[in-house]
Amino acid sequence: MNTDDHYLVRLPREDLDLIVELVLKSGSLKDLASVYGVSYPTIRARLDRVIERLETLRAGRSLDPVSELLAGLVERGELTPSGARTIRDAIRALPALNGGGR
């Protein structure tokens, strides 16, 4: 795998920045939360999303644009996590999106 194909370079820029800050803070989520001016649970949730994205890309799958949009809305406080799950599940249940359309 050359560096152009590496899954890390396919992450959004804000994820790459978070990873760099995490490394520079020696893996301290407390220090990372301080850099971003957010709480520990907020930075933990954000890091969990980055991990999920990395796992998806590493497995050779594409990032789901709907999930990415919903995650951004949740991160900005414009949507609750449970609201995002409800929307995601409703979209996934649509027959046209799941091969059941005409």
PyMOL commands that set and color helices and strands:
alter all, ss='L'
color gray80, all
select helices_A, chain A and resi 7-10+13-24+29-36+40-58+65-75+81-93+95-98
alter helices_A, ss='H'
color red, helices_A
deselect
rebuild
show_as cartoon
